[in-house]
Amino acid sequence: MSCSALPFMVLTIWFNALNTLALTVNPLNGKHLRTIWPRWSGNPKGLSGPLKGGVVLEYLATRFNFTYEMVRVAENRLEPPEKGKGLFSYLWDAQCDLLLQDVVPTFRRLQIVDMTLPWNYDYFSFLIPVHDEAANIDAVIKPFQWPVWIGLAISSVIVIVILFLIQRYLDNRVGLERDSTSNEGENANSTRVHGQPGSQYLYVLGNLLSQSGPCTSRRLSFRLVAGVWTLAAFIFVQGYNSTLFTYVVAPVKLPLINSVYDIAESSDIVLLVKKAGTIDTLISESPNTSIFSKLRARVNSFPDSRCTLVADCIRLVNPGSRKVFIDANIYHLDAIREDFQRTKKCNLQLARDGFISIITTFALPKGSPYTKTISQGLLELHQTGLINYWDIWFRPMPGQCMENIKSGYSKPKNKHPPLSLKNLTGAFLVLLVGLCLSLLAFLGERVFFMTEHRRHRSSELQKTGISDVTE
């Protein structure tokens, strides 16, 4: 045997010895455990629990060579209420050896039960309804704030008045300087026609609509005012056009909230929590000087804000409502997926920002000899990456709802969707108003024409009758 092969032989013997020792000191070898998994098919529907709890239990049973049986439960809270049982009661009464539930470790819980090392890392998020798309009516006025629109309207009126007064003053002065000959009179009349307010009105508004016409006077004072207005109108038009596209393609359905601060500052939003859950306990026991006091006010504002079953809270989060449900993010993903499978629509979504990061463990009776071994198996699962793989396997999110579960960022799209009628509702509304005004103007002109025609005809008949009487 060569000297180089000796180290490999030593490592092999050492590795086999470690495996033999691990099997020898395995306290779960050949044992039969009574376990609780709330999502077990034998339990009532609606109980919340880890979706991957069953497959984790199968892995641990195979890895450490033990069998198990499920204990049927109907409770959905960990700590027992004043009158009743909780899931921890089964551990205290020696009716359960392993609780497969997302248990958030706290100092008080560490004193009454044993906990494994963290098996899941998650955060609390907000489940909100997806509101129906609304018509983007005000997109045509959004590029400017209302003070800009008011200033633009006032400026247009002032410029029209100034141009009219300048033109009228110049026309009167020229009329006084010229002799009242026929040709000069015709020129004066034509000048006075240019001085009518309609021409200044068309010039000023035409610049704003990018349909400018010729300047109605060659005088320097008039052209200076017109030039200043042309420059100002150019700036307004370019600024409006460059910003308009942003508001036209902007989403026409805005989320109900983006973060926890929107809940704290909005008095009409109802916050839903799981009764006696981690968030409910945190909100109820928080000091009055923090943001939790505002969240507590939101919870207390609605009599059914604390739900015994998670399904009851999710049922209240429907399109058109102002209700928000806070729970672990993975449970919200399950709710979105199940709702899509039932309705074939993405009626639920996650708020942009999460709330609090959490870690969850499994629980065992206090002083259990299996705690370290179960923790070892969970560490091995994390090292192999199976827990993350199972998460993708058991939670295949529908592609239609992928935009609803993104948190904190927005993935760029490779394909830009075409503009819909709801994006351009404002433009069609302006067109409709313009057509209505044109129709009213046409009807007014027809009424005026018919009135003048009858008056002219009556005067002609009167003249004819007088001439007949004279003859």
C-alpha positions in Angstrom: 0.0 0.0 0.0 1.4 3.4 -1.0 1.8 6.1 1.6 -0.5 8.4 -0.5 -3.5 6.1 -0.1 -3.2 6.0 3.7 -4.9 9.4 4.4 -7.9 8.5 2.2 -8.3 5.2 4.2 -8.2 7.1 7.5 -10.8 9.6 6.3 -13.1 6.8 5.1 -12.8 4.9 8.4 -13.4 8.2 10.3 -16.5 9.0 8.2 -18.0 5.6 8.7 -17.4 5.8 12.4 -19.2 9.1 12.6 -22.2 7.7 10.7 -22.3 4.7 13.0 -22.1 6.9 16.1 -24.9 9.2 14.7 -27.1 6.1 14.3 -26.2 4.9 17.7 -27.0 8.1 19.5 -30.1 8.9 17.4 -32.9 9.1 20.0 -35.6 8.9 17.2 -34.4 5.6 15.9 -37.4 3.2 15.9 -39.6 5.6 17.8 -43.3 6.4 17.1 -44.2 10.0 17.4 -47.6 11.7 17.7 -47.5 14.8 15.6 -49.8 17.7 14.8 -49.9 19.3 11.4 -52.9 21.7 11.0 -53.1 21.2 7.3 -53.5 17.4 7.6 -56.6 16.2 5.7 -58.1 14.8 8.8 -58.4 18.2 10.4 -61.2 20.7 9.8 -60.8 22.9 6.7 -59.5 26.5 7.2 -56.8 25.9 9.7 -53.5 27.7 8.9 -50.1 26.0 9.0 -47.0 25.4 7.0 -47.7 24.0 3.5 -44.4 22.2 3.5 -44.9 20.6 7.0 -46.0 17.2 5.6 -43.0 16.8 3.3 -40.6 18.0 6.0 -42.1 15.4 8.4 -41.6 12.6 5.7 -38.0 13.6 5.3 -37.3 13.6 9.0 -39.0 10.2 9.4 -36.9 8.7 6.7 -33.7 10.4 7.8 -33.9 9.4 11.5 -35.9 6.1 11.1 -39.1 6.8 13.1 -42.8 6.4 12.4 -45.5 8.9 13.2 -49.3 9.3 13.5 -51.3 12.5 13.1 -53.3 13.9 16.0 -56.6 15.5 15.0 -57.0 19.1 16.2 -59.6 21.8 15.7 -57.7 24.7 17.4 -56.0 27.4 15.3 -54.1 29.3 18.0 -51.0 28.3 19.9 -51.6 29.6 23.5 -54.9 28.4 24.9 -57.6 31.0 25.7 -59.0 31.4 29.2 -61.6 28.8 28.5 -60.5 26.3 25.9 -57.5 24.6 24.4 -54.6 25.7 22.2 -52.1 23.8 20.2 -49.6 24.1 23.1 -52.1 22.3 25.3 -51.4 19.1 23.4 -47.7 19.4 24.2 -48.3 20.1 27.9 -50.8 17.2 28.2 -48.3 14.7 26.6 -50.8 14.2 23.7 -48.3 15.3 21.1 -44.5 14.9 20.6 -44.0 17.3 17.7 -45.9 20.4 16.6 -45.5 21.2 12.9 -46.6 24.8 13.1 -45.0 28.2 12.4 -44.0 29.1 15.9 -42.4 32.5 16.3 -39.9 32.2 19.2 -40.5 34.6 22.1 -39.0 34.6 25.6 -42.3 33.5 27.2 -42.7 30.6 24.7 -39.2 29.4 25.3 -40.1 28.9 29.0 -43.1 26.7 28.3 -42.1 24.6 25.2 -38.9 23.4 23.4 -38.2 25.0 20.0 -36.1 23.8 17.1 -33.7 25.9 15.2 -35.4 28.2 12.6 -36.7 26.2 9.7 -38.3 29.1 7.8 -37.4 32.8 7.2 -40.2 35.1 6.2 -41.8 38.5 6.8 -45.2 39.9 7.4 -46.9 41.5 4.4 -50.2 43.1 3.6 -52.8 41.4 1.5 -55.0 43.9 -0.3 -57.7 43.7 -2.9 -57.1 44.5 -6.6 -59.5 47.3 -7.5 -61.2 47.4 -10.9 -59.6 49.5 -13.5 -60.8 53.0 -13.7 -61.0 55.3 -16.7 -58.0 57.6 -17.0 -60.2 60.7 -17.4 -58.0 63.3 -15.9 -54.8 62.3 -17.7 -55.1 65.4 -20.0 -54.9 67.8 -17.0 -52.4 66.0 -14.8 -49.2 67.3 -16.5 -49.9 70.7 -14.9 -51.0 71.4 -11.4 -54.1 73.6 -10.9 -52.1 76.8 -10.2 -50.4 76.5 -13.5 -53.7 76.0 -15.4 -55.2 79.0 -13.6 -52.1 81.1 -14.4 -52.2 80.0 -18.0 -55.8 81.0 -18.4 -55.3 84.4 -16.7 -52.2 85.0 -18.9 -54.1 84.2 -22.1 -56.9 86.6 -21.2 -54.4 89.4 -20.3 -52.4 88.9 -23.5 -55.6 89.0 -25.6 -56.7 92.2 -23.9 -53.3 93.9 -24.3 -53.0 93.0 -28.0 -56.5 94.3 -28.6 -55.9 97.6 -26.8 -52.5 98.1 -28.6 -54.1 97.3 -32.0 -57.1 99.6 -31.3 -54.8 102.5 -30.2 -52.6 102.1 -33.3 -55.6 102.0 -35.6 -57.1 105.2 -34.0 -53.9 107.1 -34.3 -53.4 106.1 -37.9 -57.0 107.1 -38.7 -56.4 110.6 -37.3 -53.2 111.1 -39.3 -54.5 110.1 -42.7 -56.8 112.0 -44.9 -60.3 110.6 -45.4 -59.8 109.7 -49.0 -61.5 106.6 -50.5 -58.4 104.5 -50.7 -57.2 105.6 -47.3 -60.6 105.0 -45.9 -60.6 101.4 -47.2 -57.1 100.9 -45.6 -58.4 102.2 -42.3 -61.4 100.0 -42.5 -59.2 97.0 -43.2 -57.0 97.9 -40.3 -59.9 98.2 -38.0 -61.0 94.7 -39.1 -57.6 93.4 -38.0 -58.1 95.2 -34.7 -61.2 93.2 -33.8 -60.8 90.9 -30.7 -61.5 87.7 -32.6 -58.1 87.9 -34.4 -56.2 88.3 -31.1 -58.2 85.5 -29.6 -57.3 83.1 -32.5 -53.6 84.2 -32.4 -53.2 83.6 -28.6 -55.0 80.3 -28.4 -53.6 79.2 -31.7 -50.1 79.3 -30.2 -51.2 77.1 -27.3 -52.7 74.6 -29.7 -49.6 74.6 -32.0 -51.8 76.2 -34.8 -50.4 79.7 -34.8 -51.4 82.2 -37.6 -49.7 85.3 -38.9 -49.2 88.3 -36.7 -52.0 90.8 -37.3 -49.8 93.9 -37.1 -46.4 95.0 -38.1 -45.9 97.6 -35.4 -43.0 97.0 -33.0 -44.9 97.3 -29.8 -47.5 94.8 -31.0 -44.9 92.3 -32.3 -42.9 92.5 -29.0 -45.9 91.4 -27.0 -46.8 88.7 -29.6 -43.2 87.5 -29.6 -43.1 87.2 -25.8 -46.3 85.2 -25.8 -45.0 82.9 -28.6 -41.9 82.1 -26.5 -44.0 81.5 -23.4 -46.5 79.4 -25.3 -43.7 77.3 -26.8 -42.4 76.5 -23.3 -45.9 75.6 -22.0 -46.6 73.4 -25.0 -43.3 71.5 -24.9 -43.5 71.0 -21.1 -47.1 69.7 -21.5 -46.3 67.4 -24.4 -43.2 65.9 -22.7 -45.2 65.1 -19.5 -48.5 64.1 -21.0 -47.3 60.7 -22.2 -46.2 59.7 -18.7 -49.7 60.2 -17.4 -51.4 58.6 -20.4 -49.5 55.3 -19.8 -49.6 55.5 -16.0 -51.5 52.7 -14.3 -55.2 53.3 -14.1 -55.5 51.1 -11.0 -53.6 52.2 -8.0 -53.0 49.9 -5.0 -55.0 50.5 -1.9 -51.8 50.9 0.2 -48.0 50.8 -0.4 -46.8 50.5 3.2 -47.8 50.3 6.8 -47.7 54.1 7.0 -50.6 54.3 4.6 -52.7 52.3 7.1 -51.6 54.4 10.0 -52.5 57.7 8.3 -55.8 56.6 6.7 -58.8 56.5 9.0 -61.0 54.6 6.4 -58.8 51.5 6.1 -59.7 48.5 8.2 -56.8 46.3 9.3 -57.5 42.5 9.7 -55.4 40.2 11.9 -55.4 36.6 13.0 -56.9 36.4 16.5 -54.2 35.8 19.2 -51.6 35.6 16.5 -48.1 37.2 16.6 -49.2 40.4 15.0 -52.3 40.7 17.2 -50.2 40.2 20.3 -47.6 42.7 19.1 -50.2 45.3 18.3 -52.3 44.8 21.5 -49.3 44.9 23.9 -47.3 47.8 22.2 -46.9 51.2 23.8 -49.2 54.0 22.8 -46.3 56.1 21.5 -45.4 53.9 18.5 -46.9 53.3 15.2 -48.5 50.2 16.7 -50.9 52.4 18.6 -52.3 53.6 15.2 -52.5 50.1 13.9 -54.4 49.1 17.1 -56.9 51.9 16.4 -57.4 50.5 12.9 -58.0 47.0 14.3 -60.4 48.2 16.9 -62.4 50.3 14.4 -64.0 47.2 13.0 -65.7 44.6 15.2 -64.7 41.6 13.1 -61.0 42.6 12.6 -59.8 39.7 14.6 -60.5 36.5 12.8 -60.4 33.1 14.3 -59.6 31.5 11.0 -57.4 33.0 8.3 -60.0 32.1 5.7 -62.5 34.5 7.4 -60.0 37.4 7.0 -59.3 36.6 3.4 -63.0 36.4 2.6 -63.3 40.0 3.8 -60.5 41.3 1.4 -62.6 41.5 -1.7 -62.4 44.0 -4.7 -64.0 47.4 -3.8 -63.4 47.0 0.0 -61.0 49.0 2.2 -59.8 46.1 4.2 -56.2 44.9 4.6 -55.0 41.6 6.1 -51.6 41.2 7.6 -50.0 37.8 8.0 -46.9 35.9 7.0 -46.0 36.4 3.3 -46.1 32.7 2.4 -49.7 32.4 3.6 -50.7 35.3 1.4 -49.1 33.6 -1.5 -51.2 30.6 -0.8 -54.3 32.8 -0.6 -53.6 34.4 -4.0 -53.0 31.1 -5.6 -56.1 29.5 -4.2 -58.3 32.5 -5.0 -57.1 32.3 -8.7 -57.7 28.6 -8.9 -61.3 29.2 -7.7 -62.2 32.4 -9.6 -59.6 32.4 -12.5 -59.0 36.0 -11.7 -56.2 37.9 -9.8 -58.4 39.5 -7.1 -55.7 39.8 -4.5 -52.3 41.3 -4.4 -49.5 42.2 -2.0 -48.6 45.7 -0.9 -45.3 47.1 -2.2 -43.5 47.1 1.2 -43.3 44.4 3.8 -43.6 45.0 7.5 -41.5 42.9 10.0 -39.1 40.0 9.3 -39.7 36.8 11.2 -38.2 33.4 11.8 -40.4 30.4 12.6 -39.6 27.1 14.4 -41.3 23.8 15.3 -42.3 23.1 18.9 -41.9 20.1 21.1 -42.7 19.4 24.8 -40.5 21.1 27.3 -37.4 18.9 27.9 -38.0 16.7 24.9 -35.0 14.4 24.0 -35.8 14.9 20.2 -35.2 18.7 20.0 -31.5 18.6 19.0 -32.1 15.7 16.5 -35.0 17.5 14.8 -32.9 20.7 14.6 -30.0 18.7 13.0 -32.4 17.5 10.3 -33.7 21.0 9.6 -30.1 22.2 9.2 -29.4 19.5 6.7 -32.5 20.5 4.8 -31.3 24.1 4.6 -27.8 23.0 3.5 -29.2 20.9 0.6 -31.6 23.7 -0.5 -34.6 21.4 -0.4 -36.8 23.7 1.6 -36.5 26.5 -1.0 -37.1 23.9 -3.8 -40.2 22.6 -2.1 -41.5 26.2 -1.8 -41.4 26.5 -5.6 -42.8 23.0 -6.0 -45.7 23.4 -3.7 -46.5 27.1 -4.6 -46.5 27.3 -8.4 -47.9 30.9 -8.8 -50.1 31.5 -11.8 -48.3 33.7 -14.4 -51.3 36.1 -14.6 -50.8 37.1 -10.9 -47.0 37.4 -10.9 -47.2 41.3 -11.0 -49.4 41.1 -7.8 -46.9 39.4 -5.6 -43.8 41.5 -6.3 -42.6 43.4 -3.3 -40.3 46.4 -3.2 -39.3 46.4 -6.8 -40.8 46.1 -10.3 -39.3 43.8 -12.9 -39.0 45.5 -16.3 -41.2 44.1 -19.0 -39.8 43.1 -22.3 -43.1 43.7 -24.1 -44.9 47.0 -23.7 -48.7 46.5 -23.8 -50.6 48.7 -26.3 -52.6 51.6 -25.0 -56.2 50.8 -24.2 -59.4 53.0 -24.3 -59.1 53.5 -20.5 -55.7 55.1 -21.0 -57.0 57.6 -23.5 -60.4 58.3 -22.0 -59.4 61.8 -21.2 -58.5 62.6 -24.9 -61.8 61.1 -26.1 -63.6 63.1 -23.4 -62.0 66.3 -24.7 -63.0 65.4 -28.2 -66.6 64.7 -27.1 -66.8 68.1 -25.4 -65.4 69.8 -28.5 -68.0 68.1 -30.7 -70.8 69.1 -28.4 -69.6 72.7 -28.4 -69.3 72.7 -32.2 -72.9 71.3 -32.4 -74.2 74.0 -30.1 -72.4 76.7 -32.1 -73.8 75.3 -35.3 -77.4 75.3 -33.9 -76.9 78.8 -32.6 -75.7 80.0 -36.0 -78.7 78.3 -37.7 -81.1 80.0 -35.2 -79.5 83.4 -35.7 -79.5 83.0 -39.5 -83.2 82.0 -39.5 -84.1 84.9 -37.3 -82.2 87.4 -39.5 -83.7 85.9 -42.6 -87.2 86.3 -41.3 -86.5 89.8 -40.1 -85.0 90.7 -43.5 -88.0 89.1 -45.3 -90.4 91.0 -43.1 -88.7 94.3 -43.8 -88.8 93.6 -47.6 -92.5 92.8 -47.4 -93.1 96.0 -45.5 -91.2 98.0 -48.1 -93.1 96.3 -50.9 -96.4 97.0 -49.2 -95.6 100.7 -48.7 -94.5 101.1 -52.3 -97.8 99.5 -53.4 -99.8 101.9 -51.3 -97.8 104.9 -52.6 -98.5 103.9 -56.2 
